[in-house]
């Protein structure tokens, strides 16, 4: 739990729930308050587990087209029949309503990466709403929440975000239906202390304004359009998403079937608005204006927060130690040895159901695609059962972008669809995007070559989706972004910069292992260097500097320059996934789109000297058609680098990356299996079970980097030692054939994971990896042996054989400070 509470956003959310529901189970930390955990006895833990983790307190969810009778029989035979029914008495009572509002204040640790170090306060007002088992009321309040806070046209966005009183909404914002009684929260983070009273007044005034003015009909339609798209979009986690959606309501004895009848709820909602035009305003009056059960919670940084926390933990530990007799101490020591022995023992997993490697299909299904052109731009058409949706992608090159502008590319991508375009200001643009599409985004891409480690493609990927009837409108929006984006509103840019910088800063404590891996791989390949610039700590620090600038004029003036290079149809390629019936119309519409944006097409000079062309259609003869233009850096020399980032939290994120081989190399499959096997059979035990980290393991990346990592780890340099022990374990063959088979099954579970219709053909489009190349990789996975695993562990990962990078994000570290081989940032 110390790891979870190192995240100030999570700490705030926990305090808010505990204080809004102070009278029963929601008033305590479900995972355990760190200072209270030592008071938990073995008997209490055992009793809680026996009571709550019991079939009598369970819900069973199945999804798919397998016969339900067989599922129910298996549940009965293998679970229910082995237990006696109990009455766990786990019903959550209603929270008694307050007769007057309350205010509370909490503290947290300062954030070194905050966009403005002087503005690190958070404040929000949270309102207790109705019981979530009233499914239509819950549906209405969820829609009402979106209308109040989502997007630049919402009342709270206009009132709180645009005056720049804070960097972003508070970490808890909007409707929360995870508890028996729902809640709604709204507020700001990244505020100055002197603005807190003003923010409270603004929230109250905004609620009054909503009651008077209501919501524009077009905004309500845009929200209902979003629901229609969500119902049509097919994701690979559809069943899990449904399970998650109904879990809270069902756990509190609500009707899960009624909850899933979303179309009925939409119809009922429309009818309610028709019968009473003030339907939503009346809800705001009841649940917000007249609601006395509301909590105002503020949080501010305290420089001594971590020190006080450590002191309290030390005092608690000393109290526990002093209360132990000599026999107690012997008992604790002996139990510790028993635990270590148990953790080191191989568990018998023979009782668990398992697949065999022989059960895996030897071949993959082929995804047919058709290659074509639209206005001389290559297009990949992939006919799929998309349920009436069209998915559009376009890859544009970064090869001509000057080096001094490259670090701005992620910022450009994040703001270009939010500044306005053509005849639309940014609010109108946001409204049209919501009304006509499932979203429009642009993101930077660094795609390593499948055959050469020092070769990569760099670009930006445009992505959007829409209902078939809205395809002309979606392409018109893209045309306006290409032809006439707005770059004249410095205040709008500042709002977007502050929100982006805050989001990046908040993400470190949540995704620190990803930042550590990106940094560790920086010096090992040219693609790794670019990954760090676009998505690593370098980008976090860059955005912090931008957010601190008093004059954003120079940044604003750089955006049109970047646009000329990035939104250039020269070197662009497109992909469309749609139904067979729609494809001819899509092709016609794309031709029109290419004509509309042709004025932006310029043959500009590339910045890097070595360009290698790869056929866009890998089956075509060399030089016979459009190509992907990759950067080659033949003079690149990987180097060892160890970097430490001091961070204001009590846990570490540790990574070590090793340069190995690309995707098509014969050893790549062995390294993939090795990574899974080391994770499950060695590193998990050493780093999580013995070391106390939240998680840890190894992974083999498509760019040829073999990465070790740990997540929310109390250790740092000791974990680096565990990585090396893992290599010795593999190199000396301390594993069984069953370990290898389990690792192969784990790799195949990822290789064979379902691909949504929207994403079919994308590895070919983005990376040039064809189904034939995937089949070759699959065949190599099947043939991996124990000798292969020992060989690659020694040849690529053994000491003296490897070129590696290391990175740690964590608290002050004396060992690192004393070691001159570390770069401390």
N, C-alpha and C positions, 0 to 999 in steps of 0.2 A: 504493500500500500504506500510505502514511502515513495516508490517510483511513480505511482499514480498522482500523488499529491505534490510531486515536483513540478507539475503542470498547473500554473496559476488559474487557467481557465477551468480545469477540472476541480480544483480546490474551491473556487467560487461557486460552481454548480452544486457541489456537495453541501456547502454551507446554506445555500439558498433552499434546497429541498428540506434539509434538516430543520430549518427555522420556519418554513412555511407550513410544515406538518409536524408541530412539536409534540403531539400527544400520543403517537403510537409508532409503529415500525419504521415509518419514513423519517423519524427524528434521529435515527442512528445510522452509522456508516455500514452499509451491507457487507463490505469486504473487510471491515475491522478498522477502527481508529488505531493508528500505530502505537500510541501510548497506552491504549486499553488492551491490546492483544496479549501482552505478558500476563494479564490477570485472568485470561481464559484458562480453565482447567481442562485436562484430558477428558474427564467425565462429562463436562458441559458440551465439549465439542462432539463427543461420541453420541450424546443424547440428541443434540440438534440434528446431526446427520441422520440418525435412525428415524427421527420424526419427520423431517422435511424431505430428505432424499429417499423417498419411498414411493412405490407405484400408486398408493392411495392418494398421493399428493401430486400426481403427474398428469400431463396431457399428452396424448399420442397424436402425431401429425404425420400423415402419409400423402405423397403427391406423385402422380404419374399414371400410366395406363396399365400397370400390373393389377391382377385380380385382388380386390379388397379382402375377399374371404380368406385368402392365404395369409395376408398380412395379419388379420385379426387372430387367426389360429396361431401364428408364430408368436404374437404378443402374449396370447394366453398361455401357450405351452412353455415359453422360455422366460417369461417375466411374472405375469399375474398369478399363475398357479403355484409359484414358489413362495408366495407371501400370503400372510393373513391380512385381511382388510382392516385398516385402522381409521380412526377419526382424527386427522392431524390438527384440526382446528386452526387453520391458517388463514381464515377470512380476515380481511383488513376492514376495521370499522371506519365509519365516516369521521373525518376530522371535525371536531366541534368548531363552529364558526365564531370568529372574533366579533366583538361588538364595536371595536374601533381598530384602525390601522396601526401597524407596529413598524418600528425602525430598528435596525441592527447594524453593527460595524464589525468588520474582521480585517486582519492584516495578512500580508503575503511577503514573499521575498522580492526584491527589486529585479527587474529584467534588464540585463546589460544590452540586449538587442532591441529594446523598445525604440520606436521611431523618434520619440521625444522623451529623454530621461526625466524631464520635469513634469511630464504628464503621464502618470502611471496609475491613476485612480479609476475605479470602476463603480458604477452605480446603476441599479435597475429596480423597477417596481414590478412585483410579481403578484398576480391575482389568482385566488383559488376559484375554479370554475365548477362545472357540474360533474356528475358521475359518468364515467366513460361507457357504462353499459347502456346508457340512453344513446343508441348509435346515431340517430338522426341529429340530435342536439350536438353530439361530438363532431359529426361531419360538418355541421353548420359553423361551429366555433373554429374548426380547423380552417375552413375557407375564409372566415372573417379575419382570422389571424394573418393569412397570406395577403388579404386586401390591405391590412393595416401596416404591414412591415416590408413586403417583398417588392424590390425594384424601385427605381427612381421616381415612379409615379405614386408611390404609397405615402400616406400622410406622415408616418413617423420617419421615413427616409428624408422627406422634405424638411421636417421640423428639427430632426436631431443630427442627421449626417451632413446635410449640405451647409449648415452654419459652421461646420468644422470645430464643434465644441469637443469632439472626441475623434479617435482614429477609426472607430467602427462600432457597430452595435455590440452590446455586452455579449459575453460568451454564451449566456443563456438568453435566447430571444425567441419569441413566438409561442405557438401552441405546443404543449407537452402532454401527451396522452399516455405516458408510460406508468403513471400512478393511478390508483383507483378513482381519485378525483383529479380531473385535469387542471392545468394551470396555464396562464399566459404571462410572459415576462417581456419587458422592454426597457432598454437603457443603453448606456454607452460605456466603452472602455477607452483607455488612453486619454483621460480627462485631467484637467487641472483641478485641484481641490476647491478653489474658489468658485468653480462653475457648477458645483453639485446642486445648490439650491435652485439655480436657474434651470437645470435639467429637470428637476422635479416639477417645476412650474410649467415647463414646456410640455411634459407628458400629460399633465392634467388638462392644460389648455387644448392640446391636440385631441384628446377624448371629447371635450366639449364641441370642438369644431366638427368632428366626425358625426356627432349626434345631430348637429344642425345641417350639415351639407351632404352626408351620406357618401356614396361612391358612384363614379361614372359607370354607366351601363357597359361601355366598351371594356373597362377593366374587369368587370364581372365576367363578361364573355371570354376575355383572354384567359382567365383562370379556369373556366369550364372547358375551354379548348385544351389547356394543359392536361386536364384530367382525361379528356378523350385520347390524347396522345399517349399518356401513361398506360391506358387500358389497351391500346393497340400495339405499343412497343413490346417486342419479345426479347427478354433477356435470358441468359443461361441460368440465372438464379431465380427464375420466376417463382418456383415452388417455395424456396427459402424466404423470398420476399413476402409471399402470402402468409407463411407461418409467422414471420416477424410482425406483420401487420395485424394479425388477429390475436397474437399471444396475450397482450395486456388485458384486452376486453374479455377474452375467454377465461383467463386465469381468475378473473373476478366474477365468473359465472354469467357473463354476457353471452349473447347469441352470436357465434362466429359466422353462421350462414347469413344472417341478416346483415352483418358487417360487410360481407363480400358483395352484396347486391348494390354496387356503386351506381349503376344506371338508375335504379329506383330512387336512390337518394338524390341524384342530380335532378330527376323529374320532380320529386317532392320539393326540392329547393326552389326550382323555377316556379312551381305553383304557389309556394309561400310568398315569393317576391311579387307575383302577379296579384295575389289577393291583398297583400299589404305592402305597398311600396316602401314603407318605413320598417320592414321586417328586420333588416340588419341594424338599423339605428336603434331599434327597440332592444336588441340584444346588447349593444354597446352600453345603453343606458342601464340595463339590468346587471350585467356582469362586470362592468368597469366603473361607471359613474356612481352607482348606488352600492357597490360592493365594499363592505367594511373589512372583509378578510383579505387585506393586501399588505404586503411586506415591502418596505424599502430597505434594500441591503447595499451598503457601500463597502468597498475594499480598497485599502491603500498599502503601499509598500513600506516595509520596516527594515532598515539596514541590518538590524540585529536579529531578523526573523530566523535565519538558519542557525545562527549561534544559540539563540534561545531554545530552538527545537532540539539541537544536539545536547544542550545542557539538561533539558528536561528528560531526554532519553537516558543520559548518563546517570542522573539522579534516580530514575526508575530502576535502572540496572543495578545500581549500588544497593538500593533498598532490597531488591530481590536477592542479591548475593548475600547481604548481611543477615537476611532472615533464614539462610540455609545452615543447617547443622553439618558437622563433618560427614555424617552418613548420607545426608541429602546431596552433598557435593560429590561424594563417591558415586552415588546413584545417577546423578546428572552426567558425570563423566562416562560412566559405563554405558548409559543409554545412548550417549553421543557416539561412542565406538560402535554400538549395535546399529545405530542409524547409518553410520558411514559404511559398515559392512553390508547392510541391506541395500544401500544405494549403489554399491560396487558390484552387487550380485546380478547376474543375468536373469531377467524375469522369464517365467514360463508363459509364453503366449499361445500355447497349443490349444487352450480352451476357446480362443477367439476364432470366429469365422474368418476365413481368408481365401483370397483368390490365389491361383497358381500362375506363374509366368506363362505356362502353356495355355491358360485360359485367354490370354491377350490375343486379339486379332493380329495376324501377321502383316496385313496391309491396311493402308488408310483409304477412305473413300476419296475420290477425285472431286474437286470443286471446279466445275466448268466455268470458264470466263471467256468473253469475246472481246477482242481488241478492235478498236475503231478510232476515229478522229472526229473532232469538232473544231472547225476553224483552225486546222493544222495543229491542234493540241491533241496529244494521245489520250485516249479514254479507255478505261477498263470497265466493261459492262458485266455485271454478275446478276443473273436472274435468280431470285430467291422468293420464298413465300413470306413476304414482309408484312402481310396483314394490312395492306393499303397504305404503307409508309414508303417514302423515298429517302434514301440515305446518300448524301453527296459529300465527297472529299476532293480536295485539290492540294497537291504538293507543289510549293513554289521554292525556288532555289535561293540560298543565302550566299552563293559563290561570288557575287559582285559587291556585296556589302562591305564598305571600308572597315578595317580592323577597329578603328576608334569608336565605331557605332555598334559593334557587334554585341557588347554587353547590354545595350539598350533593347535588344531584340525581344526578350521576354516581357518587358514593360510595354513595348509597342503592341505585342500580341494581346496583352491583357486589356488595353484601353481602346484598340481600334474599333471594336464593335459596340463601344459604350459612349462615344463622343458626339454622335450624330452623323448623318450623311445625307447628301442630296438636299431635298427640301425638308428633311426631318431634323428637328433638334434632338438632343439625346433622350429626352422623355418620350417623344413621339416614336423614335427609333426603338426604344425598349418595348413600347406598346405594340408596335407592328411585329417585332420578333416574337413576342408572347402570343399574338393573335394568329400569326401565319406559320410559325415554325415550332419545332421542339427544342430550339436553342441554336445559337450560332457561336462558334468559337474558333480561335486561331492559337496554335501552340508551336513552340520551337521543337525541332526534331534533329537529333544527332543519331544517325543510323550507321553502325559499324558495318564494314564489308564482310560478307560471309566467308571470304577466302584470304584476305590480307589484313593483318592486325593494324597496319599503319595507313589504312585507307578507310574513308568514311564519307557519307553523304550528309550535308547540312542543309536544312530548309525550314519552312514553316508549313504546318498542315492546317488547312481550312476544313472545318467539319460542320455540317448542319443536317437536320432531318425535317420532314414535313409530311402532312397528309397529302395524298396524291393530288387532291383538288387545289392545294396551295403551292404547287411547284412553281408556277410563273411568279408568284409573289416572293417566294424565297429567293429565286435567282435574281429578281429585280433588286432585292435588298443587297445581295452580294455585288451586283453591278454598281449600286450607289456607293458602297464601301470602296470598291476599286477606283471609281471615277471621281468621286467628290466627297471624301471623308472630311469631317470638320476637325481642324486643329487650331481653333481660335479662342478656346475657352480655358484660360489658365486656372480658374477656380474649380471647374469641373475636373481638370487633370489633377489638381491637388487632392481633391476628395478621393479619386481613384488611387493615387499614389499612397496616401495615408492608409487606406484600407488594405492595399496590397502589401505594404511594408509590415503592417500589424499582423496580417495573416501569416506571412513568412516567419516573423519573430515567434508567434504562437506555435508554429509547427515544429520548432526545434525539439521541444520536450516530448512531443508526440512521435516524431519521425527521426529522432536523432541518429538512429542506426543507419538510415538511408543517407543522411548528410555525412556520416563518418565513412561509409563505403565510397561515396562519390569523391570525397577528399582523398581517401587512401589510393584511389585509382587514378588520380589526376596526373601523376608523373609517369604513368606506365604506357599510355598510348595517346595519340593525338585526339582521338574521340573522347578519351577520359578528361583531357584538359578542357574541351568544349563543354562536356557535361557539367563540370565544376563551375564554369562561367555562367551557364544558363540555369542550373538548378541546384547549385551547391552553396556552401557558406559564403563564397565569393559574391553570389547574387544577393544573398540575405544582407550582407554588409553594404553592397552597392545600393540597394533599395533603402537601407537606413540612411545613407548619406543623401540620397535624393530627397527623402522625406524631411530631412533637416534643413534643406535649402530654403532660404527666405524668398528667392526669386526663381521660379520654375520656367522663366522665359527661354533660357538656353535649351532646356529639355524639350519644351514645346516646339521650338524651331527645328530641333533635330528630327522630329517625327515625320514631316513631309519628305525629308531626305531619305529616311529609312524606307518610307512607303514606296518611293520610286524604284528601289532595289527589290523589295520583298513582294509587292503586289504587281509583279511584272509577268505577263503571260509567257514571255520567252523562257523556255525551260520548264514550264508548268506541265503537270500531268494530272488527270482527273480519274476518279472512280465513282461509279454509281451502283448501288444495290437496290433493286426494285422488283416488282412482280413482272413476269413475262408479258402480261397484257399491257403494262405501262411503258415498256422499254422503248418502243418506237417514238412515243410522245416525248420521253426523256431526251432521246437523241436530237429530236427537232428543237426542243427547248434549249439544249446545251449549245447547239449551233447559234441560236439567237443570242445567248449569253456571251459567247466568245466574240461575236460581232460587236456587242455593246461595250466590251472592255478592251477591244483591239487597240484603242488609242494609247493604252499604257504599255504596249509591247515595244521594247527597245533591246537591241543587242548590245549589252554593256560589257565592259572589260572585266574579266575575273581577277580577283585579288591574289589568289595563290597560283603559283606557276604550273604545278603538276596536276593536270586534270585527266582522269581515266574514265572512259565511257563504258557503261554496261548497258546492254540492250534492255529497253523497257519490257519488251516481249522476249523472255529468255529463250524461247523456242525458235526465234527468227535468226537468220544468218547474220553474222557480224557486219555492221554497217548498213544493214538493209532497212532500218527503221529508226524511230525515236529512241533516245537513250537516256539513262540516268547518268548525270555527270558527278563523279566522285572526286574528292580531294585525296591526293596521294602525298605522303610526306616521307620520301625515301631516306632523308637524312635525320629522321627523328631517332633520338637515343633515349630509351627509358632509363630512369634513374631512381635510386632508393630515396625515399623521403618520409620523415616521421613528423607529424604535425599534431600539436595539442591546442585545443580551444578551451580556455577556462570558462566555465558556465555557472550561473547562480542556482544550481540545484545539486542535491546530495547524491546523485547517481551518475554513472558513466555510460556512454555509448562508445563501443570499441570496435575497430575494424582493421583487418590486415588484408590487402589485396595482392595477388600474385599474377603476373603476366604469363599466360599459357598459350593456347592455340585457338584459331577461329572455328566457326561452325562446321565447315566442310572437312576439317582435319580428322584423320582416323582416330585420334586420341580424345576428341571432344566428347564422344559418348561415354567413354570411361570416366572422364572427369565429372560429367553430370551424375553418373551413378555414385561415384566416390563422394561427391558433395552431400547427396541425400543420405548415404550410409553413415558418413562421419557425423552428420547432424543428429540422426536418430540413435545411433549406437554408441557414440562417444561424447560429442560436444554437449548434447542436451543434459546428460548426466553430470558432466564436469561443470558446466557454466550455470545451468539452472538449478539442478537438484542439490549439488554440493556448494556451488558458488553463490546461490541466492539471487541470480539475475532473473528478470521476467522471461527472458528467452535468449537463445543464441544458436549459432549453427554455421553452415557454409552453403554457398550457392555458386553455380557456374553460370556466368553471364554470357550473353550472345556476342559481346565484344571481346571475348577471349580472356576476361579477368575472372580468376577464381577468388571469391571473397569470403573471408571469415567475418563474423559479426557477433556482437552481444547487444542486448536491449535492456535499458534500465538496470544497469549492473552495479552492484556495490563495489566491485573490484575493477582494476584497470590493467596494470602491468601483469598481474597474476593471470588475467584472462588471455593476454598475449602468450603466456607460457602454456596455457591450456590448448591454444591453437597449435603450438609446436608439438605438444604431446599427442594431439590428434593425428598429426602427420606421421609421427613415429609409430603410433598404433596401427595406422593403415599400411605404412611401409613394411612393417614386420609381419603383416598378415594376421593380426589378432582378431579375426572375424570369421564367421561361418558362412556356408553356402546359403543358409536361410537368411542371414543378414544381407547378402547380395541380392537374393530374390526379393526381399522386402523393399530394398532400395530401388530395384528395377520397377516394381509395382508402383512405388511412389512417383518415380519419374514418368511412367506411362499414365498415371492418373492426371498429371499435368499435360502431357503431350496429347492425350485423348480427351481432355476436358471439352465439354460441348462448346461449339462456336455459334453464336447467335446469327440469324440471317443477315443482320446489319453488318457483321464483321467478316463474313465469308470472303476469302480471296485477299484479305488485307496483308498477310505476310508476303504474298507475291507482289502486291502493289507497292508496299512501303520498302521492303528489304530485298526484293528480287528472289526470295526463297520460294521455289516452286514445290508442288506436291511431290515431284520426283526427288527433289533434294531432301524433303521431309521423310520420304520412304527410305532413302539411303541411310539417313540418320537412325531411323527406326530399326533397320536391319542391324546396324552396328550396336545399338542398345541391347538387342537380344543376345549378341555374341560376346558381350563383356564377361571376362573371367576373373577369378581371384588374382591370377598372375598379372593381368592388365591393370588391375587396381593398385597392386603393390608397385608395379612399374611406373605408372604415372605419378603416384604419390612421391616416389623417390626422385624421378626425373624432373618434375616440374615444381614440387613443393618442398623438397628436401633442402636443408641448410646448405648453402654454397651453390645450389643449382638455380636459385630463383632470383628474379628481380621483383622486389615487393615494395609496397607503400603502406604506411601505418597512420591511422588517425584516431584520436580520442577526443571526445567532447565530455567535459565533466568538471567537478570541483577542483580547487587548487590541489596540486599533486607534487609533493616534495621530491619523490623519486624522479619524476620527469624534470623538475627544475634543476636537479643536480647533474643530469645527463646532458652533455653538450650536443649530442646527436639529435636532440629534439628541437624543432622550431616551435616556439610558444607564441601564439597569435594574441 
